[in-house]
């Protein structure tokens, strides 16, 4: 019972092409079956050559912002130079996980291209070199919404299930646990960080005593990615801009009327200062928006306010929209059509 | 070098009024100076009587939703029965941290009233009982945005600094670390969870080898709370409703014009289908909103759309707003005034 967490001292500074597994095998010949080897993503990225050079005289911060652009699928929130982005791996992290510490001044280190594959290779090579069956976790340091301070989490894993699933099990009081999945690879990364530190030149640690067998299917950290419908925080502050892609093409998708009805309800509740009752109708990705009476400037302004909030809400829920004004209607109450759906991939 | 993490077996089931410190002292007489004792919040809450009874025949889920209401300062996101809320303690957590597992069927367990105070009391009592100087972390199981799986974090602490601050230190390459603060109490809670488990009846673990002296000022977990201006994710999906409090009273605060200018810029970029150029002016918490020309229904609608998005954006940034329409202007371009500031506490 119990765990121990051991740093691995004596590792060299790594460069592209270095044999990380051989260096670890030499520094930790005591590795044993069942150990969890936790390796900081930075050294994995360095040996894999995931470096962006910073030219002499070039501004390091400008180079970093450009490197972030290259790793970013989507900006989730932004404040000044700080960008929280979704990376190609599906991680949502400040600055795409690129930072400028623990690397020489002429380079920046990206996250590994595929840290699950890196972990699998490291695991296989350690089996060859030392004859041991270890799990490997590749860790990185992430922030958390609503909490100060960073913690280490897993961005790659091999030979270990990322999640321990307690769903459906029953506690001592007979209560069925409905939703509890524990991100054990993140907890292992956090435990390892306690002995690694940010400055001590200790990029590797070993957790001993975590007695879980390797899973049948080695899905690495993919089960940890939560994006799409399960994500309730798709857009943060200052990120109402849904996409750089023009919304001219909007492909209908199911659920549009429900989404609009809900968005109107939320918007109307959020904007009590803009009283408007409006009718909407249509279907198949297009919603006709009517004013309830002959439009005056005030009612049009109020309708517009609710409509603007509706569009923002729909974007936040992942819909694409396009607004087609009908023009100043002569006696008609129809002011425009709201198209919604997806944009073509 | 290195840490060890030990479960504390042999603890009884706890009830209100029980002496938790005495039970821990009896089960872990081997506690030593410098150990970090990690205690699941649920047992702390139980001995402190933070239980909500569920009457016979009463629906447990309905009782739970009512209990969540009582602990909630603000709903941050909502989907169906799932609510992610800000608690009175400043934690943002699903269901206000109330769950229905590991407790008898006739009760629900809330988070401790003040888990930092609980940790301080436990620490002082263990010093009395065993003559040891330990740190105490009260842990709870939280979800994380954009990641599946829960991890344990700290909701209370005593005798330990919540954050280790590396800001301003210099790495081996001469790079100054600008932003790195590590939430070590969260990492300790995560490490302890690896030996506690959700079902095993092991609510307490000890981390040995974390060699940080007690801080001069014992601020517990308060430094971990990130709300207000630093929070880029103030509103999640389906939560544009800013507050149940009427915004009739809005107290000016500094920065209003800058905030409005930025919100107009973001809103205009987010709503390219509603072209409008508008002037805004004023100050001291009130912004006059003008149409750029004599208002037509179309320009008023477009202005309204941008204005609605502006209001949503301002709410997302933590401002309170009140809109005061001027009425249909006779030749004037002024359509209304947007008051913004805080609402009185």
Interface residues (C-beta under 8 A of the other chain):
Chain A: X1 X2 X3 X4 X5 X6 X7 X9 X13 X77 X79 X84 X86 X91 X92 X100 X101 X102 X103 X104 X105 X141 X144 X145 X146 X147 X148 X149 X150 X151 X152 X153 X162 X163 X166 X169 X171 X172 X173 X174 X175 X177 X180 X181 X182 X183 X184 X186 X187 X188 X190 X191 X193 X194 X195 X198 X199 X201 X207 X210 X223 X224 X225 X226 X227 X230 X231 X232 X233 X234 X236 X237 X238 X240 X241 X242 X247 X262 X266 X267 X269 X270 X271 X272 X273 X274 X295 X296 X297 X298 X300 X301 X302 X303 X304 X305 X306 X307 X308 X309 X310 X311 X312 X313 X315 X316 X317 X321 X322 X323 X324 X325 X327 X328 X329 X335 X336
Chain B: X1 X2 X3 X4 X5 X6 X7 X9 X13 X77 X79 X84 X86 X91 X92 X100 X101 X102 X103 X104 X105 X141 X144 X145 X146 X147 X148 X149 X150 X151 X152 X153 X162 X163 X166 X169 X171 X172 X173 X174 X175 X177 X180 X181 X182 X183 X184 X186 X187 X188 X190 X191 X193 X194 X195 X198 X199 X201 X207 X210 X223 X224 X225 X226 X227 X230 X231 X232 X233 X234 X236 X237 X238 X240 X241 X242 X247 X262 X266 X267 X269 X270 X271 X272 X273 X274 X295 X296 X297 X298 X300 X301 X302 X303 X304 X305 X306 X307 X308 X309 X310 X311 X312 X313 X315 X316 X317 X321 X322 X323 X324 X325 X327 X328 X329 X335 X336
